[in-house]
């Protein structure tokens, strides 16, 4: 180390200049601990030894925590997937295991409903005729109807269609059962097993029209379909079960 006062170059581990005796460390503005390479190396080795003792424990702990978290996440996700799969499979399997209403029992329920609708429409027509007869004589009423001819047919069938729509939409949307289905022990539900809404009930009635267009093939489809669904059932995503 070079002395700043006399310029003498000192060798070895010295603190004072061998030539003039001045303090070499004060000249450099450093402490003896910083200038000693042996002590510095020794302290570094001590710190490295301490880290080597501590680091394996910390790394082992971190690896253990990571492993535990991975196992928890894996078990949680597997349980969630199993539960969701179980719920879906239970719904699907449950609705498939429920006995469905076949073609003939549903035909009987349909016939009962149609008889009820025709009786109601006939009653309304009779009330209308009586109301007209109160103001006209029988001969006048007969002549009036003969003059109308086919003009009476359209209002009657229009009323019949509206009555059919209201009847099926209300009863199916309210309880899943019309009077005919109630008598025959049938009920309309969604394919998921949930009750039918009024919107689905109306859509199902629209499906009646589709099932009737092609020579009632949509109704005949009930006999050959695996889930006993007609076209109207498939349109509204419904199913008729036995209760």
KAGICOR-V830436 format. One record per backbone hydrogen bond with DSSP energy under -0.5 kcal/mol. NH is the residue of the N-H (numbers start at 1). CO is the residue of the C=O. E is the energy in kcal/mol with one decimal. If there is no record, write none. Layout:
NH_CO_E, NH_CO_E
This chain:
3_8_-2.7, 7_3_-1.2, 10_1_-2.7, 10_8_-0.7, 14_12_-1.3, 17_22_-2.7, 21_17_-1.3, 24_15_-2.5, 24_22_-0.6, 25_15_-0.7, 27_23_-1.0, 28_24_-1.4, 29_25_-1.2, 30_25_-1.9, 34_31_-0.5, 35_31_-1.1, 36_32_-1.1, 37_35_-0.9, 40_36_-2.2, 41_37_-2.6, 42_38_-2.3, 43_39_-2.8, 44_40_-2.1, 45_41_-2.4, 46_42_-2.3, 47_43_-2.6, 48_44_-2.4, 49_45_-2.4, 50_46_-2.5, 51_47_-2.6, 52_48_-2.5, 53_49_-1.6, 54_50_-2.1, 55_51_-3.5, 56_52_-0.7, 57_53_-0.5, 58_54_-2.1, 59_55_-3.1, 60_56_-2.5, 61_57_-2.3, 62_58_-2.8, 63_59_-2.6, 64_60_-2.2, 65_61_-2.4, 66_62_-2.6, 67_63_-2.4, 68_64_-2.3, 69_65_-2.6, 70_66_-2.4, 71_67_-2.2, 72_68_-2.4, 73_69_-2.6, 74_70_-2.4, 75_71_-2.5, 76_72_-2.6, 77_73_-2.6, 78_74_-2.2, 79_75_-2.3, 80_76_-2.4, 81_77_-2.6, 82_78_-2.5, 83_79_-2.7, 84_80_-2.7, 85_81_-2.6, 86_82_-2.4, 87_83_-2.7, 88_84_-2.5, 89_85_-2.8, 90_86_-2.5, 91_87_-2.2, 92_88_-2.7, 93_89_-3.1, 94_90_-2.7, 95_91_-2.4, 96_92_-1.7, 97_93_-2.1, 98_94_-1.2, 101_240_-2.4, 102_100_-0.5, 106_102_-1.6, 107_103_-2.1, 108_104_-2.2, 109_105_-1.9, 110_106_-2.4, 111_107_-2.4, 112_108_-2.2, 113_109_-2.1, 114_110_-2.4, 115_111_-2.3, 116_112_-2.1, 117_113_-2.4, 118_114_-2.6, 119_115_-2.3, 120_116_-2.2, 121_117_-2.6, 122_118_-2.6, 123_119_-2.2, 124_120_-2.3, 125_121_-2.3, 126_122_-2.6, 127_123_-2.4, 128_124_-2.2, 129_125_-2.4, 130_126_-2.6, 131_127_-2.2, 132_128_-2.0, 133_129_-2.5, 134_130_-1.2, 135_132_-1.3, 136_132_-1.1, 141_137_-2.6, 142_138_-2.5, 143_139_-2.2, 144_140_-2.3, 145_141_-2.5, 146_142_-2.2, 147_143_-1.8, 148_144_-1.9, 149_145_-2.6, 151_148_-2.3, 152_149_-1.4, 154_150_-1.2, 155_151_-0.9, 156_152_-1.8, 157_153_-2.5, 158_154_-2.5, 159_155_-2.3, 160_156_-2.2, 161_157_-2.4, 162_158_-2.3, 163_159_-2.4, 164_160_-2.2, 165_161_-2.4, 166_162_-2.6, 167_163_-2.6, 168_164_-2.3, 169_165_-2.5, 170_166_-2.3, 171_167_-2.0, 172_168_-2.1, 173_169_-1.8, 174_170_-2.3, 175_171_-2.4, 176_171_-1.0, 176_172_-0.7, 177_171_-1.0, 182_178_-2.4, 183_179_-2.2, 184_180_-1.9, 185_181_-0.6, 185_182_-0.7, 186_181_-3.3, 187_241_-2.1, 188_176_-3.0, 189_187_-0.5, 189_239_-2.7, 190_194_-2.9, 191_237_-1.6, 193_190_-2.0, 196_188_-0.5, 201_197_-2.2, 202_198_-2.4, 203_199_-2.3, 204_200_-2.4, 205_201_-1.8, 206_202_-2.2, 207_203_-1.8, 208_204_-1.0, 208_205_-0.6, 209_205_-1.0, 209_206_-0.5, 210_206_-1.4, 211_207_-2.8, 212_208_-1.4, 213_209_-1.1, 214_210_-0.7, 215_213_-1.6, 216_212_-0.7, 217_214_-1.5, 218_211_-1.5, 219_211_-0.6, 219_216_-0.7, 220_216_-1.8, 221_217_-1.6, 222_219_-1.5, 223_220_-1.5, 224_220_-0.6, 224_221_-0.7, 225_221_-1.7, 228_225_-1.0, 231_218_-1.2, 234_230_-2.1, 235_231_-2.4, 236_232_-1.8, 237_233_-1.0, 238_233_-2.5, 239_189_-2.8, 241_187_-2.8, 241_239_-0.6, 242_99_-2.7, 243_185_-2.2
